[in-house]
Amino acid sequence: MGRRMRKRAFAGQAVRHFVLIFISLIFITPFLWMFLASFKPALEIIKIPPTFIPEKFTLNNYKTIFERLHFWRFFLNSSVVSLAITIVAMFTSSLAGFVFTKFDFPGRELIFIIFLAGLMIPFAVIVLPMYLFVSKIGLQNNYLGLILPFCVSPFGIFLVRQFMEGIPMEMIEAARIDGASNMWIYFRIMVPLSSAGIGGVGVFTFLWTWNQLWWPLMIISKQDMQTLPLAIAALTFQHAKRYDMIVTGAAIAIVPVMLVFAFAQKRLIKGVTLTGMKI
């Protein structure tokens, strides 16, 4: 009887794994085709019937896209903007989470609700006022214009606050009795104990910022200030579409995202899971 139950359990687990692997392959196949297509000549990419494995392997697409189209500049712009927003958003989210959880002041809950309201406002509603403000202070075609509007993340504040709720107030009071300043407590106690939540904010922020298209499209008009998604989108609007360049540019754009997700996957899942337990 026990052996029969174990066989059934093993069979059920095998079926679940097979289904999950099959679904994963469905999602991975388009990205794999795109990556392999970046090593194909232009004519092979549009060939009917299409090929999956390159019949003629070439690196000319990457050579052209970096040497002639200067994609290294667009890659640098995206890297600078995404890393700057991520680092600043992690700092502001963790600092705000510390204030909202360990300081008692009038209107604390109201201010936090106002921050949360930012999650409910569609970006399309605020993009025009943001554009008018940024253009009025002269930050068009500027790194600051791309970075400053997103340095405070309502989602990041919420996520880190939920994490810091679980840190005992007794630890904070003991540190204050020993003469520790608030910033010492923040850097030495709150940040290390909330590293999973802060890391989750960093991963979410980087992934969202790296793929951002609408805001750079609004405030960037100079070619040398374009981000990578904006440069790839510009290729699709050309009269004579270079599908080899479009596919290669897209393949370059997803590499950092895949690397960040691969290395930060455990921290991301841990952050979301533990935060969910505190809600």
ZIRAFEN-V752388 format. One record per residue. N is the residue number from 0. SS is DSSP state (h for helix, s for strand, l for the rest). PSI is psi in whole degrees, -180 to 180 (NA if undefined). Layout:
BEGIN
n={N N}
ss={SS SS}
psi={PSI PSI}
END
This chain:
BEGIN
n={0 1 2 3 4 5 6 7 8 9 10 11 12 13 14 15 16 17 18 19 20 21 22 23 24 25 26 27 28 29 30 31 32 33 34 35 36 37 38 39 40 41 42 43 44 45 46 47 48 49 50 51 52 53 54 55 56 57 58 59 60 61 62 63 64 65 66 67 68 69 70 71 72 73 74 75 76 77 78 79 80 81 82 83 84 85 86 87 88 89 90 91 92 93 94 95 96 97 98 99 100 101 102 103 104 105 106 107 108 109 110 111 112 113 114 115 116 117 118 119 120 121 122 123 124 125 126 127 128 129 130 131 132 133 134 135 136 137 138 139 140 141 142 143 144 145 146 147 148 149 150 151 152 153 154 155 156 157 158 159 160 161 162 163 164 165 166 167 168 169 170 171 172 173 174 175 176 177 178 179 180 181 182 183 184 185 186 187 188 189 190 191 192 193 194 195 196 197 198 199 200 201 202 203 204 205 206 207 208 209 210 211 212 213 214 215 216 217 218 219 220 221 222 223 224 225 226 227 228 229 230 231 232 233 234 235 236 237 238 239 240 241 242 243 244 245 246 247 248 249 250 251 252 253 254 255 256 257 258 259 260 261 262 263 264 265 266 267 268 269 270 271 272 273 274 275 276 277 278}
ss={l h h h h h h h h h h h h h h h h h h h h h h h h h h h h h h h h h h h h l l l l h h h h l l l l l l l l l l l l l l h h h h h h h h l l l h h h h h h h h h h h h h h h h h h h h h h h h h h h h h h h h l l l l l h h h h h h h h h h h h h l l h h h h h h h h h h h h h h l l l l l l h h h h h h h h l l l h h h h h h h h h h h l l l l h h h h h h h h h l l l l h h h h h h h h h h h h l h h h h h h h h h h h h h h h h l l l h h h h h h l l l h h h l l h h h h h h h h h l l l l l l h h h h h h h h h h h h h h h h h h h h h h h h h h h h h h h h h h h h l}
psi={-45 -39 -39 -40 -40 -39 -43 -42 -41 -42 -42 -40 -39 -41 -43 -44 -40 -44 -43 -41 -41 -45 -41 -41 -37 -42 -33 -32 -46 -40 -38 -42 -43 -44 -44 -35 -24 -14 13 151 161 -42 -33 -29 -38 12 140 125 151 156 149 -52 133 129 -34 102 131 148 8 -32 -45 -37 -44 -43 -28 -37 -42 -38 -4 44 -17 -34 -43 -38 -41 -43 -47 -40 -46 -48 -47 -44 -41 -47 -42 -48 -46 -41 -37 -41 -49 -37 -44 -38 -43 -39 -40 -45 -44 -21 -33 5 137 116 156 135 14 -49 -37 -44 -40 -39 -37 -42 -44 -31 -25 -25 -23 -9 119 145 -31 -24 -36 -7 -36 -49 -38 -43 -44 -40 -48 -40 -32 -33 7 36 18 149 44 145 -39 -36 -30 -28 -50 -42 -14 19 -18 122 112 -40 -41 -41 -44 -45 -48 -36 -43 -35 -48 -17 -30 -5 123 137 -24 -35 -40 -45 -38 -40 -38 -36 -36 0 12 140 167 -39 -35 -44 -41 -50 -33 -21 -57 -47 -50 -39 -14 20 -36 -45 -42 -40 -39 -41 -42 -44 -48 -44 -44 -46 -43 -42 -40 -37 4 132 -42 -49 -47 -35 -30 -40 -5 123 -19 136 -38 -5 3 144 171 -48 -37 -39 -39 -41 -35 -32 -32 -17 1 151 -47 95 129 91 -29 -38 -38 -47 -42 -42 -41 -37 -40 -39 -31 -13 -51 -38 -45 -39 -44 -45 -39 -44 -26 12 -47 -44 -38 -48 -41 -43 -47 -42 -50 -34 -39 -31 -23 -12 NA}
END
